[in-house]
Amino acid sequence: MTEPDVAADEGADAEQSGARHSIGRNLAAMASSQVLNWILGTVLVLAYPRFLGPDGVGRLQLAFSLWLIAQVCVNLGTGTYLVLEMARDRARGVTLVGPILLIRLAAFAVASLGMAGYVLVAGLDREMVALVAITGLAMLLTILQEVFGSAFSGMEQMSYSSIAFVTSKIVLTGLVLAVLFAGGGVIEIAWTTTVSGLLGLGLFALFYRRQHRVTFARPDGGYGLIVRASSSYMVGSIILVVYLQIDVVVMSMLIDDAALGWYASADTLIHSLLFIPAMLMGVLFPVMGRLHTTDAEAGKVIVHRAFSLLTIAGVAVGFGAAAIGEPFAVLMFGEDFRRGGHVLSVFAMSLPLIFLTMLLGQVAYTSGREKFWSKLMAIGVVMSVAFDFAVVPVFDREVGNGAVAGALGYFVTESFMVVVAVRRITPELFSSETLVRISKILVAGTAMFLVAWRLSEYVLLVPIAAGAGVFVTLALALRVLTDSDRELLATLGRRIRRLPPAPDATDG
């Protein structure tokens, strides 16, 4: 081997080693905070139905769904753009933070006018109008927080975001529980999100100020350049949020408030489990964006590992949750939500697919194929809406639970998107080796589901422990985890144990 070849190999090894170090450090920083964040979120998910009932949960979810759709228009795709620019050229990324804050403030003012028009046309009652207004204020604070979060993500310094998110979530959880125990309703709950959002924004600004000043000077190329460069990401983000939230809006036209509450509770609980892929994606996104321009092969290795681990995690969590959906819903939410357990079980079967679409979407964005992903998501939206209008009324009439059909629609559209995306975005994963491995994981997951389902009439700890034992035993027997998977998990465990209590201002 010649000296240039040796140098090239050493450079590639160094690039992969640097990527592994960055991923390990940031995963360790996020893991403990994400688990705590999930626990706090689960407390709220369980508290809302018991205190607010199906009707209150449905109204609260509708208000947030409306603003989540508006939020992505306000963001204009600038978050993704800032992450990638910061990861590839920090000096330029720092100059974009202030201008992006101004762009989002202006866009929010326009979106507020649009929301006011919707409220008038929809003829919402007085409480719902107030709920939408207060939720909008909370959403503004979140929109500004996310600018700083994107900056830290691009700098691959996730510890700051972790502290800010967890602190604000602890305050939110405490305030919500206090309001609920005091007999408060949806309006008071909406105000607690505003207080929490204000605290989170203050923490993000403080942490960012330790490293860089926020300047509002006109950026090179003007504000129009930022908007144009972010436009492709904005289209994809709009379609994604519409895809995630349109079901609630459409189903509010097709089913009553109680059934909508069943659906909203199951949907919220399922999405709280997405902290697993969200944690991994938050860390991998800037790394994949950087490696796409410096070492494409190292990027493919990372994607292959992530696909494998997310498939295992998705099947384990999804199939397990599906087996105990009904008793879990009754235990957590009360007898009024028994039929919501059926919705939860159907939703849970989609988790492995949702985990993978989150990964494939990130791969598309970091490899310059965001337009294809946007088209695929748009097809998913059309499929979802068409499925709801065609199937939800049938289930509502024949089964008495149209919400189940809404959850089933997720499974149909996510299956379609995973197959098409793997074929077009990561064709190297479409191999006999991958199919054999997925088959082994499904065998372990199916066995776990059957055991847990048969034992679901006992105390929940029994089916959970038995199902987990079956899955782990079969996963080991079938050699589902590769040596590289075990190495990555062991490294993560070691890093979590060595986590410092707080980040240093010079971290990264």
C-alpha positions in Angstrom: 0.0 0.0 0.0 1.4 3.4 -0.9 1.9 6.3 1.5 -1.1 8.3 0.1 -3.3 5.2 0.5 -2.2 4.8 4.2 -2.8 8.5 4.8 -6.2 8.3 3.3 -7.1 5.2 5.4 -5.9 6.9 8.5 -7.9 10.0 7.7 -11.0 7.9 7.2 -10.4 6.1 10.5 -9.9 9.4 12.2 -13.2 10.8 10.7 -15.1 7.7 11.9 -13.5 7.9 15.3 -14.4 11.5 15.6 -18.0 10.8 14.6 -18.2 8.0 17.1 -16.8 10.2 19.9 -19.3 13.0 19.1 -22.2 10.6 18.9 -21.2 8.8 22.1 -20.7 12.1 24.0 -24.0 13.6 22.9 -26.0 10.4 23.3 -24.7 10.2 26.9 -25.7 13.8 27.5 -29.2 13.3 26.2 -30.0 9.8 27.4 -30.5 10.5 31.1 -32.3 13.8 30.4 -34.6 12.2 27.8 -35.5 9.4 30.2 -36.4 12.0 32.8 -38.3 14.0 30.3 -40.2 11.0 29.2 -41.1 10.1 32.8 -42.4 13.7 33.4 -44.3 13.6 30.1 -45.9 10.3 31.0 -47.1 11.8 34.3 -48.9 14.5 32.4 -50.3 12.1 29.8 -51.8 10.0 32.6 -53.0 13.0 34.6 -54.9 14.9 31.9 -57.5 12.2 31.2 -58.2 11.5 34.8 -58.8 15.2 35.7 -60.1 16.6 32.4 -62.0 13.6 31.0 -62.2 12.7 27.3 -63.9 16.0 26.4 -61.3 18.2 28.0 -58.4 16.2 26.5 -60.0 16.4 23.1 -60.3 20.2 23.3 -56.8 20.7 24.6 -55.4 18.4 21.9 -57.3 20.3 19.1 -55.9 23.7 20.3 -52.3 22.3 20.3 -52.8 20.6 16.9 -53.9 23.8 15.3 -50.9 25.7 16.5 -48.5 22.9 15.7 -49.7 23.1 12.1 -49.2 26.9 12.2 -45.8 26.6 14.0 -44.2 24.8 11.1 -45.2 27.7 8.8 -43.7 30.1 11.3 -40.4 28.1 11.5 -40.1 28.3 7.7 -37.6 25.4 7.8 -35.0 27.7 9.4 -34.3 25.2 12.2 -33.0 22.5 9.9 -31.1 25.1 7.9 -29.4 26.5 11.0 -28.4 23.0 12.3 -26.7 22.1 9.0 -25.0 25.5 8.6 -23.8 25.5 12.1 -22.4 21.9 11.7 -20.6 22.7 8.5 -19.4 26.3 9.3 -19.8 27.5 12.8 -18.7 31.0 12.1 -21.4 31.5 9.6 -24.0 29.7 11.7 -23.4 32.1 14.6 -24.3 35.1 12.4 -27.7 33.4 11.5 -29.2 33.1 15.0 -30.3 36.7 15.4 -31.8 37.1 11.9 -33.6 33.8 12.2 -35.2 35.0 15.5 -36.4 38.1 13.7 -37.8 36.1 10.8 -39.8 33.8 13.1 -41.2 36.8 15.0 -42.5 38.3 11.8 -43.8 35.0 10.5 -45.7 34.4 13.8 -47.5 37.8 13.5 -48.7 36.7 10.1 -49.7 33.3 11.3 -51.7 34.8 14.2 -53.8 36.7 11.7 -54.5 33.4 9.9 -55.4 31.7 13.1 -57.8 34.5 14.0 -59.5 34.0 10.6 -59.9 30.3 11.2 -61.4 30.9 14.7 -64.0 33.2 13.2 -64.9 30.9 10.3 -65.0 27.7 12.5 -67.4 29.4 15.0 -65.6 28.1 18.0 -67.1 28.7 21.5 -65.7 31.3 23.8 -63.6 28.9 25.9 -62.1 27.3 22.8 -61.2 30.8 21.4 -59.4 31.6 24.7 -57.7 28.3 24.7 -56.4 28.8 21.1 -55.1 32.3 22.0 -53.2 31.2 25.2 -51.8 28.2 23.4 -50.5 30.5 20.7 -48.6 32.6 23.2 -47.0 29.4 24.6 -46.2 28.3 21.0 -44.4 31.6 20.3 -42.0 31.0 23.2 -41.4 27.4 22.0 -40.7 28.7 18.5 -38.0 31.1 19.8 -36.5 28.4 22.1 -36.0 26.1 19.1 -33.7 28.6 17.4 -31.2 28.2 20.3 -31.8 24.4 20.3 -31.0 24.2 16.6 -27.8 26.2 17.2 -26.6 23.8 20.0 -27.5 20.8 17.9 -25.4 22.1 15.0 -22.5 22.7 17.4 -23.0 19.1 18.7 -23.4 20.3 22.3 -26.6 18.7 23.3 -26.0 19.0 27.1 -27.3 22.6 27.1 -30.5 21.7 25.4 -31.0 18.8 27.7 -30.7 21.0 30.8 -33.1 23.7 29.5 -35.7 21.2 28.3 -35.7 19.1 31.5 -35.8 22.2 33.8 -38.8 23.7 32.0 -40.5 20.3 31.9 -40.1 19.8 35.7 -41.6 23.2 36.3 -44.4 22.5 33.8 -45.2 19.2 35.4 -45.4 20.7 38.9 -47.6 23.6 37.7 -50.0 21.3 35.8 -50.4 18.9 38.7 -51.0 21.9 41.1 -53.6 23.3 38.7 -55.4 19.9 38.3 -55.5 19.2 42.0 -56.9 22.7 42.6 -59.7 22.0 40.2 -58.4 24.0 37.2 -59.5 23.3 33.6 -58.0 23.5 30.1 -57.6 27.3 30.3 -55.4 27.2 33.4 -53.4 24.3 31.9 -52.7 26.4 28.8 -51.3 29.2 31.0 -48.9 26.7 32.7 -47.4 25.9 29.3 -46.8 29.7 28.8 -44.9 30.0 32.1 -42.8 26.9 31.4 -42.0 28.2 27.9 -40.8 31.6 29.3 -38.5 29.8 31.7 -37.1 27.5 28.9 -36.5 30.5 26.6 -34.6 32.3 29.3 -32.3 29.3 30.0 -31.6 28.8 26.3 -30.6 32.4 25.9 -28.4 32.3 29.0 -26.5 29.2 27.9 -26.0 30.5 24.4 -24.8 33.9 25.7 -21.9 32.0 27.5 -20.4 31.2 24.1 -21.7 33.7 21.6 -23.5 37.0 21.4 -26.8 37.1 19.5 -26.4 39.8 16.8 -29.2 41.1 14.7 -27.1 42.5 11.9 -28.3 42.0 8.3 -26.9 38.6 7.2 -24.8 38.2 4.1 -27.3 37.9 1.2 -30.1 39.4 3.2 -33.0 37.8 5.0 -34.4 36.6 1.7 -31.4 34.3 1.3 -32.2 32.5 4.6 -35.8 32.1 3.6 -35.0 30.7 0.2 -32.3 28.4 1.5 -34.7 27.1 4.1 -37.7 26.8 1.8 -37.2 23.1 0.9 -36.9 22.2 4.5 -40.0 24.2 5.3 -42.1 22.3 2.7 -41.0 19.0 4.3 -41.7 20.3 7.8 -45.2 21.6 6.9 -46.1 18.3 5.3 -44.7 16.4 8.3 -46.7 18.4 10.9 -49.9 18.3 8.8 -49.4 14.5 8.5 -49.0 14.2 12.3 -51.8 16.5 13.3 -54.3 16.3 10.5 -55.9 13.2 11.9 -57.1 15.1 15.0 -58.6 17.9 12.9 -60.3 15.5 10.4 -61.6 13.1 13.1 -63.0 16.0 15.1 -65.4 16.3 12.2 -66.3 12.6 12.1 -66.5 11.4 15.8 -67.7 12.9 19.1 -65.6 14.5 21.7 -65.3 11.3 23.8 -64.0 9.2 20.9 -61.6 12.1 20.0 -60.4 12.0 23.6 -59.7 8.3 23.4 -57.7 8.9 20.2 -55.9 12.0 21.6 -54.8 10.1 24.8 -53.5 7.1 22.9 -51.8 9.3 20.3 -50.1 11.4 23.0 -49.0 8.3 24.9 -47.5 6.7 21.8 -45.7 9.9 20.7 -44.2 10.1 24.2 -42.4 6.9 23.4 -40.7 8.5 20.4 -38.1 10.0 22.8 -36.0 6.9 21.8 -35.6 7.7 18.1 -35.8 11.5 18.8 -32.8 11.2 21.1 -30.8 9.3 18.5 -31.8 11.6 15.7 -31.0 14.7 17.6 -27.5 13.5 18.0 -27.1 11.9 14.5 -28.5 14.7 12.4 -25.6 17.2 12.5 -23.1 14.3 12.3 -24.7 12.9 9.2 -24.9 16.3 7.7 -21.2 16.8 8.2 -20.2 13.3 7.1 -22.2 13.6 3.9 -19.6 16.2 2.7 -16.5 14.7 4.3 -16.9 10.9 4.4 -20.0 9.4 2.8 -19.1 5.8 3.6 -18.8 6.5 7.3 -22.2 8.1 7.1 -23.7 4.9 5.6 -22.2 2.8 8.4 -23.9 5.1 11.0 -27.2 4.9 9.2 -27.0 1.1 9.0 -26.4 0.8 12.7 -29.2 3.2 13.6 -31.6 1.3 11.3 -30.8 -1.9 13.1 -31.1 -0.5 16.7 -34.3 1.4 15.9 -35.9 -1.7 14.4 -35.1 -3.7 17.6 -36.3 -0.9 19.9 -39.4 -0.2 17.9 -40.5 -3.9 17.8 -39.8 -4.4 21.5 -41.7 -1.3 22.6 -44.4 -1.4 20.0 -45.4 -5.0 20.2 -45.2 -4.9 24.0 -47.4 -1.9 24.3 -49.9 -3.4 21.9 -50.3 -6.6 24.0 -51.3 -4.6 27.2 -53.1 -1.7 25.6 -56.5 -2.2 27.2 -55.5 -3.0 30.8 -52.9 -0.3 30.6 -55.4 2.4 29.5 -57.8 1.4 32.2 -55.2 1.4 34.9 -53.7 4.8 33.8 -56.7 6.7 32.6 -59.7 5.1 34.3 -62.7 2.9 33.1 -63.9 5.7 30.8 -60.9 5.1 28.6 -61.2 1.3 28.3 -62.1 1.6 24.6 -59.2 4.0 24.2 -57.0 0.9 25.0 -58.0 -0.6 21.7 -56.8 2.5 20.0 -53.6 2.4 21.9 -53.0 -1.3 20.9 -53.4 -0.5 17.2 -51.3 2.7 17.4 -48.5 0.7 19.1 -48.1 -1.7 16.2 -47.1 1.3 14.1 -44.2 2.3 16.5 -41.5 0.2 14.6 -42.5 1.9 11.4 -42.5 5.4 12.9 -39.1 4.9 14.4 -37.7 4.0 10.9 -39.5 6.9 9.1 -37.9 9.3 11.5 -34.5 8.0 10.6 -35.1 7.8 6.9 -36.4 11.4 6.9 -33.2 12.6 8.5 -31.1 10.7 6.0 -33.1 12.4 3.2 -32.5 15.9 4.6 -28.7 15.4 5.2 -28.2 13.9 1.7 -29.9 16.5 -0.3 -33.1 14.5 -1.1 -35.5 16.6 1.0 -37.7 17.2 -2.1 -38.3 13.5 -2.6 -39.1 13.1 1.1 -41.5 16.0 1.0 -43.3 14.3 -2.0 -43.5 11.0 -0.1 -44.9 12.7 3.0 -47.5 14.6 0.9 -48.6 11.2 -0.5 -48.9 10.0 3.1 -51.1 13.0 4.1 -53.4 12.3 1.2 -53.6 8.6 2.1 -54.2 9.4 5.7 -57.1 11.9 5.1 -58.7 9.6 2.4 -58.4 6.6 4.8 -60.0 8.6 7.7 -63.0 9.8 5.6 -63.5 6.4 4.1 -63.0 4.1 7.1 -63.6 6.1 10.3 -67.3 6.5 9.8 -67.6 2.7 9.1 -65.8 1.8 12.3 -67.8 4.4 14.2 -71.1 2.9 12.9 -70.2 -0.8 13.0 -67.8 -1.0 15.9 -68.8 2.1 17.9 -65.2 3.3 17.9 -64.1 5.3 14.9 -60.8 6.2 16.7 -59.5 2.7 16.0 -59.7 3.4 12.3 -57.6 6.6 12.7 -54.9 4.6 14.5 -55.1 1.9 11.7 -54.5 4.6 9.1 -51.2 5.3 10.7 -50.1 1.7 10.2 -51.1 1.8 6.6 -49.4 5.0 5.6 -46.2 4.3 7.7 -45.8 0.9 6.1 -46.0 2.5 2.6 -43.5 5.2 3.4 -40.9 2.8 5.0 -40.9 0.5 2.0 -40.6 3.3 -0.6 -38.1 5.3 1.4 -35.7 2.4 2.0 -35.9 1.5 -1.7 -35.1 5.1 -2.9 -33.1 6.7 -0.1 -31.1 3.8 1.4 -31.1 1.0 -1.2 -28.1 -0.6 0.5 -30.4 -1.6 3.3 -32.6 -3.5 0.8 -30.6 -6.7 1.1 -31.1 -10.4 2.1 -29.0 -9.8 5.3 -31.3 -6.9 6.4 -34.5 -8.9 5.6 -33.2 -12.0 7.6 -32.4 -9.8 10.6 -35.8 -8.0 10.5 -37.4 -11.5 10.3 -35.6 -12.6 13.5 -36.6 -9.4 15.3 -40.3 -9.9 14.3 -40.1 -13.5 15.5 -38.9 -12.3 18.9 -41.5 -9.5 18.9 -44.4 -11.8 18.0 -43.5 -14.3 20.6 -43.3 -11.5 23.2 -46.7 -10.1 22.1 -48.4 -13.5 22.4 -47.0 -14.2 25.8 -47.8 -10.7 27.2 -51.3 -10.8 25.7 -52.2 -14.1 27.2 -51.1 -12.8 30.6 -52.6 -9.3 30.3 -55.5 -10.2 32.7 -52.9 -10.3 35.6 -51.2 -7.4 37.3 -49.4 -5.5 34.6 -46.0 -6.2 35.9 -46.5 -9.9 35.1 -47.1 -9.6 31.3 -44.5 -6.9 31.0 -41.8 -9.0 32.8 -42.8 -12.2 31.0 -42.9 -10.5 27.6 -39.5 -8.7 28.1 -38.0 -12.0 29.2 -39.2 -13.8 26.1 -38.0 -11.0 23.7 -34.5 -10.8 25.3 -34.1 -14.6 25.3 -35.1 -15.0 21.7 -33.0 -12.0 20.6 -29.9 -13.5 22.2 -30.7 -17.0 20.8 -31.3 -15.6 17.3 -28.2 -13.4 17.6 -30.2 -10.2 16.7 -27.5 -7.9 18.2 -24.3 -7.7 16.3 -20.9 -7.1 17.9 -20.9 -3.5 16.7 -24.4 -3.0 18.3 -23.2 -4.3 21.6 -20.1 -2.2 21.4 -22.1 0.9 20.8 -24.5 0.2 23.7 -21.6 -0.6 26.0 -19.9 2.6 25.1 -23.1 4.6 25.7 -23.5 2.9 29.1 -20.0 3.8 30.1 -20.5 7.4 29.1 -23.7 7.8 30.9 -22.1 6.6 34.1 -19.3 9.2 33.6 -21.7 12.1 33.0 -20.8 15.4 34.8 -23.6 17.1 36.8 -23.6 20.1 34.5 -22.0 21.2 31.2 -19.0 23.4 31.1 -19.3 26.6 29.2 -16.4 25.6 26.9 -17.9 22.2 26.1 -17.2 21.2 22.5 
